[in-house]
Each structure stands twice: as structure tokens, then as C-alpha cells.
């Protein structure tokens, strides 16, 4: 997974929708409180801590490949306050190479993270390695068609004379996969009881400022190619162009049509 220079505290301020969707996803786990759970792409740790409160007789491990995110997660949720919670710096594609995690978890969970990975084969294989026999995964990430209007606007800006020089050899950075893509990956890794679906979501931001904050904190593959002195202007161009196409609602809120790929499956028991 590509690592970017995350401003973890700025992201924390502009990730309300991701947290809401995570809460909805956690409810689908039907946790009983004793499970061991791995949260992939834990970010600032607030969702991981929410799970830890449920697993009062279990344990939760959050992993992320961003040092600043892990640092913030540990700061916000110190060990003395969460005895059943820990955070580690680890890339999702390297899961299978961590023998200490092999067959350790009852549940693998991930929300709004795995679309940062282009090739999901090592991720799915790593999840299979980390799960105990009979364990389950529940993942939600950006899927095919996610943020389509934002992507169209970015493509137009990248093609302009002003910004083309900053995007030489640039390729689309996200793994927005479809149902058939993940069905094949899960089947290849031996997962059973599979459910894979695309779900439409409405992401809501507080006006242009909230929309700009989300662009600044999550579209890093684009924004970090722009020189810092021009970055705010680039973000403003994206936000302004978006709001011309999708105006604010009557309450001054910006809406972004998102598509999430939700994936659920179980690891087979040994024969």
C-alpha cells in the first residue's frame, strides 16, 4: 500500500462520514464481547477504540502504514485506558509476512481503508493467514464508481496546462474494485459464505469548507503532487468545480455520491 504524508489530526477533523459508516459496519459484526479482532487501516484509532469498548472480554489490534496515524491513535487511546487495545505500524499487504499474527484473530475488520491498495491479492491472502479457522472478515472500502464526479473533475484539472507538469507518469491511485473482482479473490483464498456488494452512500460535508477539508485530507495522491504554495488553490478549484455541478443543499451542506464495496466471508475450518 502506498504511504502518503498524512496530517492525522486534520484527517481526524474531517472523517465524520467514515466514522458513521464504521459504526454501521460494526453493528453487522454481531460481536459477543470475547472476540479477538484485527482492524486494518485503523487510522486515528477512534473506530478501533469503539470496537474495543464492545470487546470487553476480548482484544483488538489496529494496524496502519502511516506512522503519524499510529502515533495519534496511541496518543488518543493510551494503554492505561484501553487494556485490550493495541496499535502497530504495519502495511495491509504485509500481513502474511507477520508470523506473530498467524491464525490469531476471530474477526478481521476494515473500514474506508483498503481502496488505497491497488493489488488486493496479498491483502486477502494476509487476512486468510491472520484469521483463525472459522473466523470471519467484514470489509468496506471505496468501490467501482466511488466519488465519480470528484474523479472527473480531477481528471480535467490534470489535463490542463497549469497542472499537467505535476502529473507525469501518474496513474489512477485507488483500487475501486467491483463485485466480481472480490468474489474471485475470496474464492481463490478459500473463503466461504461470501457476500460481496456495492452500496451507494451519501457523504455529507458542512459547506464548501467541509468539502475542501475532505479533499485536502483524503485525496492525497493528487494534492501532494502539487507544490505546497499552490495546493490550497488547487483544492479550492476542485471544490468550486464540484459545487457548480452538485450545489449545496438548502441547509448549506455538500453531498458527494459515494459507492462502497462491502465484503463478508468466513475462513474454512481445517478438514
Backbone torsions as a table, in degrees:
resi	resn	phi	psi	omega
1	UNK	NA	129.9	178.3
2	UNK	-63.1	135.7	178.7
3	UNK	-101.8	131.7	179.5
4	UNK	-116.2	167.4	-178.7
5	UNK	-85.2	85.6	-177.9
6	UNK	-75.4	136.9	165.3
7	UNK	-94.1	94.4	-168.7
8	UNK	-62.2	-38.3	-178.3
9	UNK	-74.0	-33.4	175.7
10	UNK	-66.7	-42.7	176.9
11	UNK	-60.8	-41.8	-179.6
12	UNK	-56.1	-36.1	-177.7
13	UNK	-76.6	-18.3	-173.2
14	UNK	-123.0	29.5	-176.9
15	UNK	-121.3	31.8	-177.4
16	UNK	-62.3	-42.8	-179.1
17	UNK	-65.1	-41.1	179.1
18	UNK	-60.7	-39.4	179.3
19	UNK	-68.1	-39.8	177.7
20	UNK	-61.4	-46.7	-180.0
21	UNK	-64.6	-34.9	177.3
22	UNK	-63.7	-41.2	178.4
23	UNK	-61.2	-41.8	176.3
24	UNK	-62.6	-39.0	-178.5
25	UNK	-70.1	-40.3	179.4
26	UNK	-58.7	-38.4	-179.8
27	UNK	-60.3	-30.6	-179.7
28	UNK	-73.8	-13.4	179.4
29	UNK	-74.0	-24.9	-177.8
30	UNK	51.1	52.0	-177.7
31	UNK	-70.0	144.1	178.7
32	UNK	-101.4	-12.7	175.3
33	UNK	110.7	-6.6	-176.7
34	UNK	-111.7	-1.2	-172.1
35	UNK	-73.0	156.4	165.5
36	UNK	-100.5	129.0	-172.0
37	UNK	-131.9	140.6	175.2
38	UNK	-111.0	125.3	177.7
39	UNK	-105.4	111.3	-177.9
40	UNK	-89.8	127.6	-177.7
41	UNK	74.0	51.4	-171.2
42	UNK	-71.1	-16.7	178.9
43	UNK	58.0	-131.2	-176.1
44	UNK	-77.0	-2.5	171.3
45	UNK	88.9	-2.6	-175.5
46	UNK	-68.7	-34.9	176.6
47	UNK	-71.1	-41.3	178.0
48	UNK	-59.3	-41.7	178.4
49	UNK	-66.7	-35.0	176.3
50	UNK	-61.0	-41.0	177.4
51	UNK	-67.2	-40.1	-179.2
52	UNK	-60.8	-33.9	178.1
53	UNK	-65.6	-32.1	177.5
54	UNK	-75.0	-39.2	-176.5
55	UNK	-88.8	62.7	-176.1
56	UNK	-68.8	-17.7	175.9
57	UNK	-116.0	13.0	178.5
58	UNK	-122.5	-152.9	179.6
59	UNK	-152.7	154.9	-177.1
60	UNK	-134.0	135.0	174.3
61	UNK	-121.2	125.9	176.4
62	UNK	-106.5	134.0	176.8
63	UNK	-124.2	148.9	177.1
64	UNK	-156.1	153.5	179.8
65	UNK	-95.8	7.1	178.5
66	UNK	-102.4	115.4	178.3
67	UNK	-57.4	-38.8	-178.3
68	UNK	-68.3	-33.7	177.5
69	UNK	-67.9	-45.5	179.4
70	UNK	-63.3	-40.4	178.3
71	UNK	-61.0	-43.8	179.5
72	UNK	-67.7	-41.0	178.5
73	UNK	-59.3	-43.4	179.2
74	UNK	-68.2	-34.3	178.3
75	UNK	-68.8	-44.2	-177.5
76	UNK	-73.1	-28.5	-173.6
77	UNK	-132.7	70.6	-175.8
78	UNK	-67.0	156.9	-175.2
79	UNK	-59.3	-33.9	-177.0
80	UNK	-68.4	-18.6	177.9
81	UNK	-100.3	-16.7	-177.3
82	UNK	-138.2	83.8	-176.3
83	UNK	-66.5	-22.0	-177.0
84	UNK	-101.7	15.9	-174.4
85	UNK	-128.0	134.3	176.1
86	UNK	-142.8	156.9	-179.9
87	UNK	-128.9	141.7	180.0
88	UNK	-138.3	145.3	175.6
89	UNK	-81.5	109.5	-177.8
90	UNK	-158.8	135.5	177.5
91	UNK	-83.1	140.6	-178.5
92	UNK	-58.9	-31.3	-178.1
93	UNK	-75.3	-9.8	-178.1
94	UNK	-104.1	10.1	-176.5
95	UNK	-56.5	-45.7	-175.4
96	UNK	-64.2	-20.1	-179.4
97	UNK	-89.1	7.7	-179.8
98	UNK	-108.0	92.4	-176.5
99	UNK	-61.0	-25.2	179.8
100	UNK	-68.2	-16.9	-179.0
101	UNK	-100.3	-3.6	-174.2
102	UNK	-62.3	127.4	176.0
103	UNK	53.4	32.1	-172.2
104	UNK	-95.2	-22.4	-167.4
105	UNK	-114.1	143.4	172.0
106	UNK	-80.5	-29.7	-175.1
107	UNK	-139.5	136.8	168.0
108	UNK	-116.4	128.9	-173.1
109	UNK	-128.4	145.1	172.8
110	UNK	-155.4	136.0	179.1
111	UNK	-131.8	127.7	172.4
112	UNK	54.7	40.8	-178.1
113	UNK	-133.7	-41.4	-166.5
114	UNK	-76.2	-7.6	173.3
115	UNK	-70.2	-9.9	174.4
116	UNK	-74.8	-9.0	-179.4
117	UNK	-100.5	130.8	177.8
118	UNK	-83.1	-47.3	-179.0
119	UNK	-103.4	109.0	-174.9
120	UNK	-89.0	-5.1	-179.2
121	UNK	-57.2	-50.4	179.1
122	UNK	-64.3	-28.6	177.8
123	UNK	-67.4	-49.8	-179.4
124	UNK	-63.6	-41.2	176.7
125	UNK	-63.4	-39.0	178.6
126	UNK	-66.4	-37.9	177.1
127	UNK	-64.3	-42.7	177.8
128	UNK	-59.7	-38.5	178.8
129	UNK	-68.4	-39.1	-175.5
130	UNK	-76.5	-25.9	-177.8
131	UNK	-78.8	141.9	169.8
132	UNK	-72.4	155.9	175.8
133	UNK	-54.5	133.0	-177.1
134	UNK	85.5	-5.5	179.6
135	UNK	-71.2	163.2	-176.0
136	UNK	-126.0	156.0	173.6
137	UNK	-117.9	147.7	172.1
138	UNK	-142.1	113.7	-174.8
139	UNK	-126.2	143.7	169.5
140	UNK	-138.2	134.0	-174.9
141	UNK	-151.1	171.3	172.3
142	UNK	-61.3	132.3	-179.4
143	UNK	-113.6	-175.6	-177.3
144	UNK	-56.2	126.6	-179.1
145	UNK	90.7	3.6	-177.3
146	UNK	-64.2	131.9	176.9
147	UNK	55.6	38.2	-171.0
148	UNK	-54.4	-44.7	-176.6
149	UNK	-66.6	-40.1	177.8
150	UNK	-62.3	-43.6	179.5
151	UNK	-61.8	-41.5	178.7
152	UNK	-61.5	-42.9	179.7
153	UNK	-65.2	-42.9	178.3
154	UNK	-61.6	-42.7	178.7
155	UNK	-60.0	-40.0	179.6
156	UNK	-65.7	-41.9	179.1
157	UNK	-66.7	-38.7	179.8
158	UNK	-63.7	-28.6	-179.0
159	UNK	-84.2	-6.6	-178.7
160	UNK	-79.9	152.0	-179.0
161	UNK	-57.6	-32.4	-175.7
162	UNK	-65.3	-36.7	-171.4
163	UNK	-114.3	-13.3	-179.8
164	UNK	-52.1	-41.0	-177.8
165	UNK	-59.3	-22.9	-177.4
166	UNK	-88.0	-2.3	-174.0
167	UNK	-126.3	33.1	174.2
168	UNK	-66.1	136.8	-179.9
169	UNK	62.4	20.6	179.4
170	UNK	-79.8	135.4	173.4
171	UNK	-125.3	155.4	-178.0
172	UNK	-55.2	125.6	-167.0
173	UNK	-87.8	-11.0	-170.8
174	UNK	-106.4	151.7	174.6
175	UNK	-98.2	72.9	178.0
176	UNK	-85.2	89.8	-171.4
177	UNK	-93.0	164.4	177.7
178	UNK	-103.7	177.3	-177.6
179	UNK	-59.6	-47.4	-175.7
180	UNK	-64.6	-31.9	177.9
181	UNK	-60.4	-48.8	-175.7
182	UNK	-77.2	-30.9	174.5
183	UNK	-57.4	-44.2	-179.5
184	UNK	-66.1	-41.1	179.6
185	UNK	-63.4	-45.1	-178.6
186	UNK	-65.5	-43.5	179.8
187	UNK	-62.8	-40.8	180.0
188	UNK	-64.4	-27.9	179.9
189	UNK	-93.1	2.7	175.2
190	UNK	85.4	16.3	179.4
191	UNK	-77.8	146.4	-179.9
192	UNK	-122.2	175.3	-179.3
193	UNK	50.1	51.1	-172.4
194	UNK	-84.3	139.8	171.2
195	UNK	-134.9	120.1	179.8
196	UNK	-133.7	124.2	-179.5
197	UNK	-150.1	153.0	173.9
198	UNK	-95.0	133.4	-175.1
199	UNK	-126.9	126.7	176.5
200	UNK	-76.4	136.2	178.6
201	UNK	-133.1	143.7	175.2
202	UNK	-101.3	112.3	176.7
203	UNK	-91.4	128.3	-174.3
204	UNK	-114.6	134.9	178.8
205	UNK	-127.9	152.0	178.8
206	UNK	-79.9	89.9	175.4
207	UNK	65.0	-167.1	-178.7
208	UNK	-65.6	-34.5	-179.5
209	UNK	-63.1	-43.8	178.5
210	UNK	-66.1	-40.7	177.3
211	UNK	-61.6	-45.2	179.4
212	UNK	-62.4	-39.0	178.5
213	UNK	-62.7	-39.5	178.1
214	UNK	-66.8	-42.8	177.4
215	UNK	-61.3	-44.1	-177.9
216	UNK	-63.2	-37.8	-171.2
217	UNK	-95.4	-12.0	-176.2
218	UNK	-125.7	-18.2	180.0
219	UNK	-99.4	47.7	-173.4
220	UNK	-62.2	-35.3	179.7
221	UNK	-58.3	-24.9	177.4
222	UNK	-91.7	-52.6	-172.5
223	UNK	-65.6	-33.2	-176.4
224	UNK	-78.0	-5.6	172.6
225	UNK	-85.9	-15.7	-179.5
226	UNK	-86.3	133.5	176.7
227	UNK	-53.4	142.9	-173.8
228	UNK	-54.9	-36.4	-178.1
229	UNK	-66.4	-20.8	-178.7
230	UNK	-107.9	-2.8	-169.6
231	UNK	-66.0	-45.4	-179.5
232	UNK	-61.5	-38.3	179.1
233	UNK	-66.2	-38.6	178.0
234	UNK	-63.5	-45.6	179.1
235	UNK	-62.1	-40.7	178.8
236	UNK	-64.3	-37.8	177.3
237	UNK	-62.9	-43.0	179.4
238	UNK	-63.0	-49.1	-178.0
239	UNK	-63.1	-42.9	-179.3
240	UNK	-64.5	-43.6	179.2
241	UNK	-64.1	-38.3	179.3
242	UNK	-63.7	-45.1	-176.4
243	UNK	-71.8	-20.0	171.7
244	UNK	-69.8	-32.9	-179.8
245	UNK	-86.2	-37.9	-178.4
246	UNK	-128.1	87.3	-174.4
247	UNK	-64.4	160.4	174.6
248	UNK	-59.1	149.4	177.5
249	UNK	-78.4	-177.4	-175.7
250	UNK	-62.8	-20.9	179.2
251	UNK	-98.7	10.3	176.5
252	UNK	79.1	21.5	-178.9
253	UNK	-102.0	145.4	175.2
254	UNK	-95.5	139.5	-180.0
255	UNK	-120.0	133.1	177.5
256	UNK	-122.3	125.2	178.5
257	UNK	-77.7	113.4	-179.7
258	UNK	-111.4	156.2	175.4
259	UNK	-128.0	121.7	-178.8
260	UNK	-106.7	138.1	172.2
261	UNK	-95.6	117.4	-179.8
262	UNK	-108.0	131.5	-171.8
263	UNK	-130.9	127.7	178.4
264	UNK	-136.2	137.5	-179.4
265	UNK	-165.9	169.4	178.1
266	UNK	-124.9	147.5	173.8
267	UNK	-84.6	133.5	-179.3
268	UNK	-62.2	147.8	168.1
269	UNK	-72.5	155.6	176.1
270	UNK	-64.3	143.7	179.4
271	UNK	-71.3	NA	NA
